[in-house]
Structures are given as structure tokens and as C-alpha cells.
Amino acid sequence: MFPTQHLIICEHCDCVYEKAVLGKHQKTLCARCGGVLQRYNGLTVEQRLALSVTAAMLWLFANFYPVMSISMKGLKNSATLWDSVLALSQGPITFMAMVAAISIIIAPAFQLVLLIWVLSFALSARRAPGFKLCMRWLETLRPWSMLEVCLLGAMVAVFKLAGLLDVLPGIGLFALAVLSLMMIRIAGRDIRDLWDIL
């Protein structure tokens, strides 16, 4: 049987290429459709695991601490990400509340749990139980995790309300900002090289 370990398939047009060894800041592109085939990732398994655990802690801060606090004439109110989902679920757009909960709370949480699970076993050069299923779910969840969209929305709300009310960004907003950057670094990029490592 022909060995396929050195081949890579374009996820956009299914064209097959040989894998290349990349240097810093390099990436390979598909000659047919221009899609990214490989991207250099200089992180070791230990670094990825450390970043994943840190991101999990930031997820807790982003979800359970206020994103912003609003005060006007002595009245003060603060809101977390969960509060925003609950507020959406009260109105006529309950479906949007479900989509928001999946994209800003549930999908990132599952990504982090799966990454920590896979990488904790990879630390000892072993495949985690259910490795194939975990890797497929990580790839499936990647487009559903939209923390950066939520962050932009929260920042727009802070700037818009700042002219009308006293608005204070909370710990949750800062945690959300750092978490968004970390998720792009550890889960938003290509994780297919874990197949090669293990």
C-alpha cells in the first residue's frame, strides 16, 4: 500500500500535495484554489498545553465576571456573557440566544476541554482515548467559536454607551480580549500537525 503520511489534502478543493518543511512565518498555499495548506507553528506540545490551561482559566473569568458595568444617577448594573444570552432568550429572538450561547460560551469551552485532553496525553507521547473523534470535533468547532466577534460587539457597546451613561469595562472584557487572542493562537490555527506528532 502506498504510504500517505507525507501527503496533505487541500480542505477547499481536495488537491493532494506533499508536505513541506516550513520555516518561521512561512505557509504553503494550494496552487489550484489558493487555500492555506500548512502554516508554521513553532509551539511545542508543552507550550500548547500551558496556553490551553491558561485559556481555560481566562474562559472562567470571561464568563463569570462582568463584561461591563453601567451606572446612571446612582443606579448601577453589570452584565456577564451569560446575562447577555439570558437577555436575548427573553425576547422574540430566542433562536439567536441559542446561537450566541453556542458561539461565545459552549464552542470555546468544548475546544479548550478537547485540547487539554489531547495535549495532556501528547505530553507523554501517547494518543488520548478517542483521539480521532476529538480531532474531528476540534476541526468542526473551529468555525463556530466566535469570541472575537463577541469582543468587537462588546467594545462597540462600551463606546456607544459611554456618551450616554457611565460605562466601566469589567474584568470579563479584559479576559475576553486576551482569551480571543489565545484561542486564535492555539485553536484557530491548523491543529493537523498533532496527527503527525502522535
C-alpha positions in Angstrom: 0.0 0.0 0.0 1.2 3.5 -0.9 2.3 5.5 2.2 0.3 8.7 2.7 1.9 10.2 5.8 3.9 12.7 3.7 0.8 13.9 1.8 -1.6 16.8 2.6 -5.0 17.4 1.1 -6.4 20.9 0.5 -9.6 21.2 2.6 -11.1 23.5 0.0 -10.6 21.7 -3.4 -9.2 18.3 -2.4 -6.0 18.7 -4.3 -3.2 16.5 -3.0 0.3 17.8 -2.2 3.5 16.6 -0.5 4.1 18.2 2.9 6.9 20.7 3.1 9.2 21.6 6.0 8.4 25.2 6.9 10.5 27.9 8.5 9.3 30.8 10.7 6.4 32.8 9.2 6.1 30.5 6.2 3.0 28.9 4.9 2.1 26.8 1.9 -0.8 27.6 -0.4 -2.8 25.5 -2.8 -1.8 26.1 -6.4 -5.4 25.4 -7.6 -7.6 27.5 -5.2 -5.1 29.5 -3.1 -6.2 28.0 0.2 -3.7 27.6 3.1 -2.4 24.1 3.2 0.2 24.4 6.0 1.2 27.2 8.4 4.3 27.2 10.5 3.5 26.6 14.2 6.5 27.0 16.4 4.7 25.8 19.6 5.7 22.6 21.3 3.2 20.3 23.0 4.2 21.7 26.4 3.6 25.3 25.3 0.3 24.4 23.7 -0.9 22.7 26.8 0.2 25.6 29.0 -1.6 28.1 26.8 -4.7 25.9 26.7 -4.9 25.7 30.5 -4.3 29.5 30.7 -7.1 30.0 28.2 -9.4 27.8 30.3 -8.8 30.0 33.3 -9.4 33.1 31.2 -12.7 31.5 29.9 -13.8 31.2 33.5 -13.0 34.9 34.1 -14.7 36.0 30.9 -17.9 34.1 31.7 -18.4 34.7 35.4 -17.1 38.3 35.8 -18.9 41.4 34.5 -18.0 42.4 30.9 -19.1 45.9 31.7 -20.8 47.9 34.4 -23.2 50.7 33.7 -24.2 53.4 36.2 -26.6 56.4 35.9 -28.0 58.7 38.7 -26.9 56.3 41.4 -28.3 53.2 39.7 -25.7 50.6 38.8 -25.9 47.4 36.7 -23.4 44.9 35.4 -23.6 42.2 32.8 -21.8 39.0 32.1 -21.8 36.9 28.9 -24.4 34.7 30.5 -26.6 37.7 31.2 -26.4 38.7 27.6 -27.6 35.3 26.5 -30.4 35.3 29.0 -31.5 38.7 27.9 -31.7 37.5 24.3 -33.7 34.5 25.3 -36.4 36.7 26.9 -37.4 38.3 23.7 -38.8 37.1 20.4 -35.4 36.0 19.1 -34.8 33.0 21.3 -33.0 31.2 18.5 -30.4 34.0 18.5 -29.8 33.4 22.2 -29.0 29.7 21.4 -26.6 30.7 18.6 -24.9 33.2 20.8 -24.6 30.7 23.7 -23.0 28.2 21.3 -20.6 30.6 19.6 -19.4 32.6 22.6 -19.7 30.1 25.5 -20.2 26.5 24.6 -17.9 26.0 21.5 -14.9 27.7 23.1 -15.4 25.6 26.2 -15.5 22.4 24.3 -12.5 23.4 22.2 -10.5 24.0 25.4 -11.6 20.8 27.1 -10.7 18.8 23.9 -7.3 20.5 23.5 -6.4 19.9 27.1 -7.5 16.3 26.9 -5.5 15.6 23.7 -2.4 17.6 24.7 -2.2 16.1 28.2 -1.7 12.7 26.7 0.5 14.0 23.9 2.8 15.3 26.7 3.8 11.7 27.3 3.9 10.9 23.5 0.6 8.9 23.7 -2.6 9.3 21.8 -5.6 10.2 24.0 -8.5 7.8 24.2 -10.9 8.9 21.4 -8.1 10.9 19.7 -9.7 10.7 16.2 -13.1 11.8 17.5 -11.5 14.7 19.5 -9.5 15.9 16.4 -12.6 15.8 14.2 -14.6 17.8 16.8 -11.8 20.4 17.2 -11.9 20.9 13.4 -15.8 21.1 13.4 -15.9 23.6 16.3 -13.3 26.0 14.9 -15.8 28.0 12.7 -18.4 28.0 15.5 -16.1 29.7 18.1 -16.7 33.4 17.6 -15.2 35.1 20.6 -13.6 37.8 18.6 -17.0 38.8 17.1 -18.4 39.0 20.7 -15.4 41.1 21.8 -15.9 43.6 18.9 -19.6 43.8 19.8 -18.9 44.4 23.5 -16.3 47.1 22.6 -18.7 48.9 20.3 -21.4 48.8 23.0 -18.9 50.3 25.5 -18.0 53.1 23.2 -21.6 53.8 22.1 -22.9 53.8 25.7 -20.0 55.9 27.0 -21.6 59.1 25.6 -24.9 58.4 27.4 -24.0 56.7 30.6 -21.1 56.0 32.9 -19.6 52.8 31.5 -16.8 50.8 33.1 -15.3 47.9 31.3 -15.1 44.9 33.6 -12.6 42.1 34.3 -14.7 39.9 31.9 -14.0 42.2 29.0 -10.2 42.2 29.5 -10.3 38.4 30.0 -12.4 38.1 26.8 -9.9 40.2 24.9 -6.9 38.0 25.9 -8.9 34.8 25.5 -9.8 35.8 21.9 -6.2 36.2 21.0 -5.1 33.0 22.7 -7.9 31.0 21.0 -6.7 32.3 17.7 -3.2 31.2 18.5 -3.9 27.7 19.9 -7.3 26.6 18.4 -8.0 28.8 15.5 -4.9 27.8 13.6 -4.2 24.5 12.0 -4.1 21.7 14.5 -3.5 18.9 11.9 0.2 18.7 12.9 -0.9 16.9 16.1 -1.7 13.9 13.8 2.0 13.9 12.8 3.3 14.3 16.3 1.3 11.4 17.6 
